[in-house]
Amino acid sequence: MKNRIFEALRWVKFAMIILAIGISIISCELCIPKGNLCITIEKSSDMAAKTLLQPDIDWQVYKYLIRGVNDSGNSFEEEYFSTGAYTIESLVVGTWTITAEAYNASDERIGSCGKTVLISKNATTSVSMTVAPIKGTGSLSLGISWPKDLNIISPSVEGIITDAQDNTREFECDIDDNSATYNMDLQNGYFTFDLRLLSGDTNIWHGNPQAFRIVTGKTTNAYISLTKSELSGDLEVTINIDLENPLNLTL
């Protein structure tokens, strides 16, 4: 009987110790200074389809994934399904790095942004973030062809790429019979390309500049199929008359 009473008392003592530890942990947690974070997310104007050459991608945002981490290793992760303001409560006071990523309905990451914020005790820190297309490199795949029966002698295709800052890059396509191709990697953004077809040193076609967009991790395809009518034209000859030193004729 005494052994049972002793055993019961020992378990009661053990339970009281566990309870005391739990209360201590809760008390310490309550003592940690905390604050709230209100995040407002907007989309940049580039987070939309444009009327130019670009990869086939859905720019409609389906959800936002917001993450935060501080120097002590505390972190959070939240999903939201609309653009607007979101409040993250009870964050430990201090500096936090916040990132927001935008995903379309196919769960494809199409935009991101990040900011560093300072959380203050018993206060709500507000921050505005603008999601923009992901920075990185994408590809341009160019192709051009012309009628085979034209028998163009020594054909070549030259081009110029111009970026949004008017920086240019010249290139020459790879020729294969009556077609030419060229592939290049570019930083995400907006560009134009300008192509011309030559026969030897003679220019026989010069196209209008074409605007295109490069998206990180994607390929923008551009193909031009020339017809005979686009390559035919009249020959213009200009004769300049210079009679400053005429020939003397003796009859």
Backbone bond lengths (Angstrom), bond angles and torsions (degrees), N, CA, C in turn:
res aa  C-N    CA-C-N  psi(-1)  N-CA   C-N-CA  omega(-1)  CA-C   N-CA-C  phi
1 M - - - 1.464 - - 1.526 110.48 -
2 K 1.337 115.45 -45.70 1.465 119.83 179.70 1.523 110.74 -61.82
3 N 1.348 115.01 -37.52 1.467 118.53 179.68 1.526 111.53 -63.47
4 R 1.346 115.82 -38.75 1.463 119.52 179.41 1.523 110.96 -66.38
5 I 1.343 115.62 -42.38 1.468 119.18 178.77 1.527 110.28 -63.16
6 F 1.328 115.44 -42.60 1.469 120.22 179.69 1.534 110.96 -62.57
7 E 1.350 115.08 -41.85 1.461 120.00 179.67 1.524 110.80 -64.47
8 A 1.346 116.54 -40.99 1.463 120.91 179.69 1.521 110.92 -64.94
9 L 1.333 116.07 -42.57 1.464 120.01 179.10 1.528 111.34 -63.57
10 R 1.329 115.31 -36.42 1.458 118.97 179.59 1.531 111.04 -65.09
11 W 1.343 116.47 -40.22 1.461 120.26 178.56 1.527 111.56 -68.86
12 V 1.335 116.33 -36.24 1.464 119.93 176.69 1.519 110.44 -63.81
13 K 1.338 115.35 -42.62 1.464 120.23 178.91 1.523 110.70 -62.81
14 F 1.344 115.34 -41.61 1.463 120.05 179.77 1.531 110.75 -63.55
15 A 1.340 116.31 -42.32 1.461 121.12 179.31 1.521 111.07 -63.70
16 M 1.330 116.57 -38.90 1.462 120.49 179.57 1.525 111.08 -66.29
17 I 1.340 115.89 -36.29 1.469 119.61 178.08 1.526 110.22 -65.17
18 I 1.351 115.40 -45.14 1.468 119.98 178.79 1.517 110.49 -61.09
19 L 1.345 116.28 -42.43 1.463 120.63 179.41 1.522 111.10 -62.73
20 A 1.333 115.71 -41.38 1.464 119.88 179.84 1.524 111.20 -64.25
21 I 1.345 115.37 -40.04 1.469 119.16 178.28 1.523 110.37 -63.82
22 G 1.346 115.54 -42.98 1.460 119.68 179.47 1.512 111.93 -61.84
23 I 1.335 116.20 -44.02 1.466 120.34 178.76 1.521 110.51 -62.91
24 S 1.333 115.56 -38.79 1.470 119.98 179.76 1.526 111.08 -64.08
25 I 1.352 115.57 -42.14 1.468 119.61 179.83 1.518 110.73 -64.40
26 I 1.342 115.57 -44.39 1.462 119.84 179.47 1.519 110.73 -62.64
27 S 1.332 115.64 -41.25 1.466 119.83 -179.97 1.520 110.85 -63.07
28 C 1.341 115.65 -41.92 1.467 119.52 179.01 1.522 110.73 -64.64
29 E 1.350 115.47 -40.09 1.459 120.39 179.43 1.520 110.43 -62.47
30 L 1.333 115.66 -40.48 1.460 119.79 179.97 1.520 111.69 -69.18
31 C 1.332 116.12 -24.66 1.464 119.86 -178.65 1.528 112.52 -79.88
32 I 1.353 116.93 -17.84 1.463 120.02 -178.68 1.521 109.06 -70.37
33 P 1.329 118.38 123.90 1.473 120.63 -179.97 1.525 111.25 -66.38
34 K 1.328 115.77 134.11 1.458 120.62 -177.43 1.522 110.90 -136.08
35 G 1.323 114.53 163.23 1.456 121.27 177.29 1.516 109.71 -148.53
36 N 1.318 116.54 -179.81 1.461 121.88 -178.43 1.525 110.73 -115.46
37 L 1.322 115.15 159.36 1.465 121.73 178.82 1.520 108.81 -128.34
38 C 1.335 116.32 126.35 1.466 122.05 176.24 1.529 108.05 -110.17
39 I 1.331 116.57 116.77 1.464 122.33 -176.66 1.523 109.79 -109.47
40 T 1.325 116.13 127.58 1.464 121.68 173.53 1.523 108.27 -110.02
41 I 1.330 116.39 123.44 1.465 121.20 -177.36 1.521 110.06 -111.03
42 E 1.336 115.05 132.46 1.457 122.23 175.14 1.527 108.95 -125.96
43 K 1.326 115.91 162.90 1.462 121.44 176.47 1.522 109.64 -103.70
44 S 1.326 116.49 139.10 1.459 119.78 174.11 1.524 109.10 -73.75
45 S 1.325 116.08 162.25 1.464 120.48 -179.31 1.527 112.07 -64.56
46 D 1.341 117.28 -19.58 1.463 120.66 179.60 1.521 112.39 -78.20
47 M 1.339 116.75 -10.92 1.467 120.19 179.16 1.525 109.45 -84.19
48 A 1.326 115.81 57.97 1.462 121.45 -178.62 1.516 108.86 -161.00
49 A 1.328 115.88 157.50 1.458 120.63 176.94 1.526 109.52 -71.09
50 K 1.322 116.46 145.58 1.460 122.16 -179.85 1.529 109.23 -120.06
51 T 1.330 115.29 155.14 1.462 120.31 179.28 1.526 109.77 -86.15
52 L 1.308 115.85 67.13 1.456 122.76 176.89 1.519 107.77 -156.02
53 L 1.322 116.39 177.26 1.459 120.32 178.73 1.524 109.38 -67.18
54 Q 1.333 116.46 126.73 1.453 120.91 179.23 1.525 109.11 -161.68
55 P 1.334 117.98 163.71 1.465 120.07 177.70 1.529 110.99 -64.77
56 D 1.318 115.18 156.77 1.461 121.15 177.28 1.524 108.40 -79.48
57 I 1.329 116.76 100.49 1.458 121.48 -176.37 1.528 109.36 -142.67
58 D 1.327 116.13 142.05 1.463 122.39 179.05 1.527 108.65 -87.73
59 W 1.345 116.25 112.47 1.461 121.00 -178.19 1.527 112.64 -90.33
60 Q 1.325 117.78 3.01 1.459 120.51 179.18 1.527 109.36 -76.25
61 V 1.339 116.42 121.06 1.464 120.65 -178.61 1.525 109.94 -75.49
62 Y 1.323 115.66 125.31 1.460 121.58 177.73 1.529 111.34 -95.22
63 K 1.338 116.25 -38.49 1.463 119.46 179.78 1.521 110.39 -154.48
64 Y 1.336 114.91 160.60 1.461 122.75 173.93 1.523 108.73 -116.74
65 L 1.318 116.22 137.15 1.457 122.28 174.53 1.525 107.23 -112.29
66 I 1.337 115.84 115.48 1.463 121.36 -176.67 1.523 108.83 -110.16
67 R 1.326 115.26 128.12 1.465 121.25 179.02 1.519 109.51 -124.83
68 G 1.334 115.05 152.22 1.454 120.58 176.28 1.512 110.45 -144.69
69 V 1.329 117.34 146.02 1.459 122.27 177.24 1.526 108.51 -148.01
70 N 1.345 116.14 142.97 1.464 119.30 176.84 1.521 110.25 -114.66
71 D 1.335 116.40 179.81 1.463 120.86 -174.90 1.524 112.59 -67.04
72 S 1.329 117.42 -21.08 1.467 121.01 -178.24 1.522 112.59 -88.63
73 G 1.325 116.17 -1.05 1.455 119.41 179.12 1.513 114.55 93.46
74 N 1.339 117.52 -1.15 1.462 119.85 174.75 1.525 109.00 -68.31
75 S 1.314 116.92 146.45 1.458 119.59 -177.12 1.525 110.80 -152.30
76 F 1.321 114.80 164.90 1.463 120.86 172.77 1.521 108.67 -149.27
77 E 1.315 116.12 160.57 1.459 122.64 177.31 1.521 108.19 -147.99
78 E 1.337 116.01 125.69 1.462 120.99 -177.30 1.527 109.93 -134.36
79 E 1.339 116.25 146.29 1.460 122.75 174.99 1.523 109.71 -110.85
80 Y 1.341 115.42 136.64 1.460 120.82 176.66 1.524 108.54 -133.87
81 F 1.327 116.15 147.66 1.456 120.45 -172.58 1.523 113.10 -115.58
82 S 1.318 116.81 26.01 1.462 120.27 175.77 1.521 108.87 -159.49
83 T 1.332 115.40 157.09 1.461 120.54 175.38 1.519 108.95 -80.52
84 G 1.318 117.28 137.08 1.460 119.90 -179.72 1.508 110.90 161.66
85 A 1.338 116.09 -151.56 1.463 122.15 -178.39 1.527 109.61 -107.28
86 Y 1.330 115.44 136.04 1.457 121.54 -179.76 1.524 108.53 -129.56
87 T 1.337 115.95 141.52 1.461 120.79 -179.37 1.523 110.13 -114.05
88 I 1.324 115.34 125.49 1.463 122.57 175.03 1.522 106.28 -105.22
89 E 1.322 117.54 118.74 1.461 121.32 -173.72 1.528 112.10 -98.78
90 S 1.335 113.93 158.53 1.473 123.69 171.94 1.525 113.09 57.34
91 L 1.321 115.81 51.58 1.461 120.58 173.78 1.524 109.36 -92.95
92 V 1.317 115.81 141.41 1.461 120.68 179.40 1.527 109.43 -63.27
93 V 1.322 115.58 136.97 1.466 121.23 -179.85 1.529 110.17 -59.74
94 G 1.325 115.69 138.59 1.458 120.95 178.95 1.517 111.37 139.64
95 T 1.321 115.30 -167.32 1.463 121.81 -177.44 1.527 110.33 -89.20
96 W 1.330 115.18 130.44 1.464 121.91 179.26 1.530 109.60 -123.63
97 T 1.322 115.37 143.22 1.464 121.61 172.27 1.525 107.85 -101.96
98 I 1.332 115.63 119.48 1.458 121.49 -175.65 1.530 109.62 -110.19
99 T 1.318 117.14 133.09 1.463 121.68 174.69 1.529 109.05 -126.40
100 A 1.317 115.31 145.47 1.465 121.44 176.67 1.524 108.15 -130.07
101 E 1.319 116.18 133.16 1.461 121.57 178.84 1.521 109.11 -123.95
102 A 1.335 115.58 140.16 1.463 121.54 179.43 1.524 109.43 -105.80
103 Y 1.333 115.87 137.06 1.458 122.24 179.76 1.527 109.47 -126.72
104 N 1.337 115.91 144.75 1.460 118.82 174.23 1.530 109.79 -89.20
105 A 1.328 116.46 -175.88 1.463 120.48 -175.52 1.525 112.40 -66.39
106 S 1.333 117.36 -18.24 1.468 121.40 177.71 1.522 111.55 -89.56
107 D 1.334 116.34 10.49 1.466 123.52 -179.18 1.530 111.37 61.48
108 E 1.330 115.12 33.77 1.457 121.97 178.14 1.526 108.57 -99.54
109 R 1.327 116.51 126.30 1.464 120.22 -179.07 1.525 109.33 -72.09
110 I 1.333 116.86 119.99 1.462 120.78 -174.54 1.530 113.04 -117.91
111 G 1.316 118.06 -8.64 1.460 119.92 -179.54 1.514 111.54 -162.51
112 S 1.330 115.84 161.34 1.462 120.21 179.39 1.523 109.96 -159.98
113 C 1.319 115.46 164.98 1.464 122.33 173.59 1.521 107.76 -164.48
114 G 1.320 116.44 167.25 1.457 120.51 -179.57 1.518 111.77 -156.10
115 K 1.336 115.18 151.80 1.463 120.96 177.73 1.523 109.84 -151.67
116 T 1.331 114.96 156.99 1.459 121.90 173.61 1.526 108.48 -107.13
117 V 1.344 116.25 130.52 1.463 120.40 -177.17 1.526 109.69 -129.46
118 L 1.330 115.42 158.11 1.462 122.04 177.71 1.525 108.66 -111.53
119 I 1.329 116.19 117.37 1.464 121.85 178.54 1.531 108.94 -89.02
120 S 1.334 116.19 127.62 1.465 121.93 -179.11 1.527 110.61 -106.41
121 K 1.330 115.64 155.65 1.461 122.18 -176.82 1.532 111.15 -65.44
122 N 1.336 114.81 131.62 1.471 122.82 175.69 1.533 112.62 53.63
123 A 1.317 116.40 33.77 1.467 120.61 -179.93 1.522 109.30 -138.03
124 T 1.332 115.28 161.75 1.460 121.13 176.78 1.522 109.14 -109.13
125 T 1.312 115.52 118.25 1.460 121.82 177.88 1.526 108.95 -91.15
126 S 1.326 116.80 126.98 1.464 121.35 -179.70 1.524 110.23 -104.03
127 V 1.322 115.82 138.52 1.460 120.81 179.15 1.524 108.62 -143.15
128 S 1.332 115.62 140.08 1.462 121.72 177.61 1.526 108.74 -108.76
129 M 1.330 116.16 132.81 1.459 121.21 -177.49 1.526 109.39 -128.51
130 T 1.328 116.13 138.75 1.464 121.73 179.66 1.523 109.53 -115.11
131 V 1.316 115.51 115.92 1.461 121.08 -179.81 1.527 109.41 -79.07
132 A 1.322 116.09 129.69 1.468 122.36 -179.01 1.527 108.85 -127.73
133 P 1.345 117.58 161.55 1.466 119.76 177.42 1.524 111.72 -53.97
134 I 1.312 115.53 147.39 1.461 121.80 -176.44 1.529 110.08 -65.31
135 K 1.328 116.16 132.98 1.459 120.68 178.75 1.524 110.25 -78.11
136 G 1.320 115.00 141.22 1.458 120.12 179.98 1.520 110.05 159.34
137 T 1.309 116.69 -161.56 1.461 121.28 -178.06 1.524 111.10 -113.53
138 G 1.323 114.11 147.85 1.457 122.43 173.05 1.516 108.13 -132.18
139 S 1.328 117.00 -171.68 1.465 120.45 -174.84 1.523 111.54 -126.86
140 L 1.326 114.48 150.06 1.463 122.39 170.51 1.520 107.60 -116.01
141 S 1.333 116.14 128.52 1.459 121.67 177.22 1.526 108.37 -117.82
142 L 1.338 115.81 110.70 1.462 122.05 -176.81 1.522 110.72 -104.04
143 G 1.335 115.25 143.00 1.455 120.42 174.72 1.515 110.47 -145.55
144 I 1.323 117.05 143.98 1.462 121.52 178.58 1.526 108.15 -147.31
145 S 1.331 116.37 142.78 1.465 120.56 178.11 1.520 109.48 -139.46
146 W 1.341 116.36 162.13 1.458 122.17 179.10 1.531 108.11 -143.81
147 P 1.335 117.88 160.00 1.470 120.22 -177.28 1.522 111.90 -56.29
148 K 1.321 115.22 132.03 1.461 120.19 -175.58 1.521 112.32 -67.93
149 D 1.350 116.87 -32.59 1.465 119.25 -175.22 1.524 113.54 -75.48
150 L 1.334 117.74 0.64 1.463 119.68 176.46 1.527 111.82 -75.23
151 N 1.341 115.51 -20.72 1.470 120.55 178.45 1.533 112.15 50.39
152 I 1.313 114.96 54.46 1.466 119.83 178.72 1.527 109.35 -67.42
153 I 1.317 115.95 128.22 1.457 121.29 -178.17 1.530 109.90 -83.17
154 S 1.326 115.53 129.38 1.475 122.42 178.75 1.532 111.95 47.93
155 P 1.346 117.50 59.23 1.470 118.88 -178.58 1.527 111.76 -70.07
156 S 1.311 115.64 148.44 1.462 122.07 172.99 1.525 107.74 -150.31
157 V 1.322 115.57 151.69 1.466 121.40 178.93 1.520 107.99 -126.30
158 E 1.315 115.51 120.86 1.458 121.64 179.29 1.525 109.31 -113.39
159 G 1.311 116.23 152.48 1.459 119.46 -178.56 1.513 112.80 -148.94
160 I 1.327 114.25 165.51 1.462 122.23 176.71 1.522 108.33 -134.91
161 I 1.327 116.26 130.25 1.465 122.88 173.45 1.524 107.93 -101.70
162 T 1.333 116.95 131.43 1.466 121.76 177.94 1.520 108.91 -123.07
163 D 1.344 117.17 129.10 1.462 119.76 179.72 1.527 110.80 -92.70
164 A 1.323 116.30 -176.63 1.467 121.16 -175.30 1.522 112.51 -67.04
165 Q 1.335 117.37 -18.13 1.473 121.36 178.61 1.527 111.38 -98.83
166 D 1.330 116.80 13.27 1.470 123.71 179.21 1.523 113.33 67.24
167 N 1.325 117.40 19.97 1.460 120.19 170.98 1.529 108.30 -78.43
168 T 1.325 117.12 138.39 1.459 120.68 -175.61 1.526 111.47 -116.07
169 R 1.327 113.57 156.92 1.465 120.87 178.93 1.526 107.39 -144.49
170 E 1.320 117.07 117.68 1.457 121.63 -179.13 1.530 110.08 -89.18
171 F 1.333 115.73 149.77 1.461 119.93 179.06 1.525 109.49 -153.56
172 E 1.321 115.88 164.13 1.460 122.31 176.30 1.523 108.65 -129.22
173 C 1.323 116.27 131.64 1.465 121.82 -176.01 1.531 111.17 -76.39
174 D 1.334 114.65 159.02 1.460 121.57 174.85 1.528 108.59 -84.90
175 I 1.332 116.84 126.46 1.463 122.31 -176.56 1.523 110.72 -91.94
176 D 1.342 115.59 136.72 1.461 122.24 173.87 1.526 107.91 -140.11
177 D 1.341 115.76 95.20 1.463 122.36 -178.76 1.536 110.07 60.95
178 N 1.348 117.91 -109.73 1.471 120.76 -178.21 1.532 112.04 -107.49
179 S 1.306 116.47 32.98 1.468 120.63 177.73 1.523 109.49 -147.99
180 A 1.321 114.36 166.13 1.465 120.19 179.63 1.526 108.89 -147.96
181 T 1.321 116.37 148.41 1.463 121.57 179.99 1.521 110.12 -137.98
182 Y 1.323 114.15 157.56 1.464 119.80 174.97 1.528 108.31 -156.87
183 N 1.340 116.21 136.05 1.461 122.44 178.46 1.520 109.32 -126.74
184 M 1.322 115.88 140.00 1.461 119.79 179.17 1.521 110.13 -151.04
185 D 1.335 115.37 153.90 1.459 122.37 174.49 1.521 108.82 -98.62
186 L 1.335 115.67 137.24 1.458 121.26 -178.86 1.525 109.87 -137.47
187 Q 1.333 115.80 154.88 1.453 121.07 173.49 1.526 108.95 -67.68
188 N 1.336 116.07 145.04 1.464 118.61 -179.45 1.530 110.61 -57.21
189 G 1.328 116.29 142.67 1.461 120.95 -178.12 1.515 110.98 150.90
190 Y 1.335 115.33 -159.80 1.461 122.21 -175.19 1.530 110.36 -116.84
191 F 1.343 114.94 140.99 1.458 121.26 -175.63 1.529 109.69 -146.06
192 T 1.335 115.18 172.50 1.464 121.96 166.07 1.524 107.79 -132.17
193 F 1.334 115.81 150.85 1.459 119.31 171.11 1.521 108.65 -123.02
194 D 1.328 114.54 149.41 1.462 122.96 -176.84 1.525 106.86 -132.32
195 L 1.343 117.53 118.56 1.462 121.49 -176.66 1.521 111.45 -115.16
196 R 1.332 115.54 152.41 1.459 120.83 170.77 1.520 109.43 -145.50
197 L 1.332 114.74 144.17 1.460 122.67 -179.97 1.524 108.69 -105.47
198 L 1.325 115.66 131.13 1.459 120.46 -178.36 1.523 110.69 -121.75
199 S 1.317 114.69 150.72 1.457 122.50 169.28 1.521 106.27 -114.46
200 G 1.320 115.30 102.70 1.460 118.61 -170.04 1.518 109.03 67.01
201 D 1.340 116.16 -120.64 1.465 120.86 177.50 1.524 112.42 -100.25
202 T 1.345 116.66 3.49 1.463 120.47 -175.84 1.523 111.04 -96.45
203 N 1.309 115.62 126.94 1.461 120.73 178.08 1.528 109.11 -79.22
204 I 1.350 116.92 121.73 1.468 119.58 -178.86 1.530 112.33 -114.27
205 W 1.314 117.02 -7.44 1.478 120.08 174.13 1.521 108.73 -160.84
206 H 1.333 114.97 135.97 1.459 120.99 177.25 1.526 107.29 -137.00
207 G 1.327 116.44 112.79 1.456 120.54 -176.26 1.515 113.03 -81.45
208 N 1.336 115.27 166.46 1.461 120.96 174.58 1.531 109.58 -76.85
209 P 1.329 118.02 148.53 1.470 120.12 177.24 1.531 111.09 -57.42
210 Q 1.328 116.06 136.18 1.460 122.53 -179.95 1.528 109.64 -113.44
211 A 1.333 116.53 127.23 1.463 120.84 178.58 1.526 109.75 -83.52
212 F 1.323 116.13 141.72 1.461 120.26 177.25 1.524 110.10 -148.46
213 R 1.304 114.74 164.68 1.462 121.74 -176.92 1.523 109.60 -124.77
214 I 1.331 115.71 138.22 1.460 121.83 175.60 1.527 108.59 -106.82
215 V 1.333 115.99 128.37 1.460 122.67 178.76 1.526 108.09 -115.43
216 T 1.320 116.32 136.64 1.463 121.50 -177.21 1.528 111.56 -54.71
217 G 1.335 115.31 127.74 1.451 120.88 176.81 1.513 115.32 77.15
218 K 1.341 117.56 5.58 1.463 121.62 -177.60 1.528 110.31 -120.54
219 T 1.348 115.39 164.96 1.459 121.39 177.53 1.520 110.01 -115.29
220 T 1.325 116.04 128.33 1.463 122.29 173.60 1.523 107.93 -96.14
221 N 1.338 116.49 121.99 1.459 121.62 -177.89 1.525 110.72 -102.42
222 A 1.324 115.51 135.87 1.465 121.30 177.08 1.523 108.14 -137.45
223 Y 1.343 116.22 125.48 1.463 119.77 -179.06 1.524 109.42 -134.19
224 I 1.325 115.72 133.22 1.466 122.27 -179.49 1.522 108.47 -122.13
225 S 1.331 116.36 124.94 1.462 121.95 177.48 1.529 108.33 -112.88
226 L 1.319 116.20 106.56 1.459 121.26 -177.10 1.526 111.23 -81.26
227 T 1.324 116.05 147.37 1.461 122.40 176.46 1.526 109.63 -110.50
228 K 1.334 115.79 168.32 1.464 120.02 179.46 1.522 111.64 -60.53
229 S 1.334 115.75 -38.31 1.465 118.95 -177.90 1.525 111.64 -63.98
230 E 1.329 116.45 -30.97 1.464 119.47 179.01 1.520 111.84 -75.17
231 L 1.319 116.33 -20.92 1.462 120.14 -177.28 1.519 112.73 -103.05
232 S 1.330 117.71 -6.80 1.461 120.29 179.97 1.516 110.03 -95.01
233 G 1.314 116.74 153.21 1.460 120.68 179.35 1.513 109.97 -176.58
234 D 1.293 116.54 175.66 1.459 122.00 -179.44 1.520 110.21 -92.39
235 L 1.312 115.30 151.82 1.456 121.47 176.50 1.513 108.87 -92.58
236 E 1.294 116.65 123.82 1.456 121.02 178.77 1.524 109.13 -103.54
237 V 1.335 116.16 126.83 1.461 121.82 179.06 1.523 108.84 -117.61
238 T 1.296 116.49 127.12 1.457 121.34 178.47 1.525 108.92 -110.76
239 I 1.339 117.01 125.94 1.465 121.86 179.60 1.518 108.76 -109.98
240 N 1.295 115.68 120.50 1.459 121.12 176.27 1.527 109.28 -98.61
241 I 1.320 117.02 128.97 1.468 121.91 -178.47 1.519 109.68 -97.65
242 D 1.308 115.02 125.19 1.459 120.76 178.94 1.527 107.75 -127.46
243 L 1.320 117.42 105.03 1.468 122.31 -178.59 1.523 111.79 -109.85
244 E 1.324 114.97 27.65 1.460 117.93 -179.67 1.532 111.27 -65.02
245 N 1.346 116.11 -34.24 1.464 120.10 180.00 1.528 108.99 -127.98
246 P 1.342 117.75 75.83 1.468 119.96 -177.62 1.521 111.19 -69.46
247 L 1.344 114.02 154.57 1.460 119.36 177.44 1.532 110.07 -76.44
248 N 1.316 116.43 143.63 1.464 121.30 175.07 1.519 109.04 -92.24
249 L 1.309 116.20 122.78 1.456 121.10 179.01 1.524 109.59 -104.99
250 T 1.314 117.26 133.65 1.471 122.37 176.70 1.514 108.58 -114.35
251 L 1.315 117.07 120.82 1.467 121.94 -179.62 1.512 109.49 -103.38
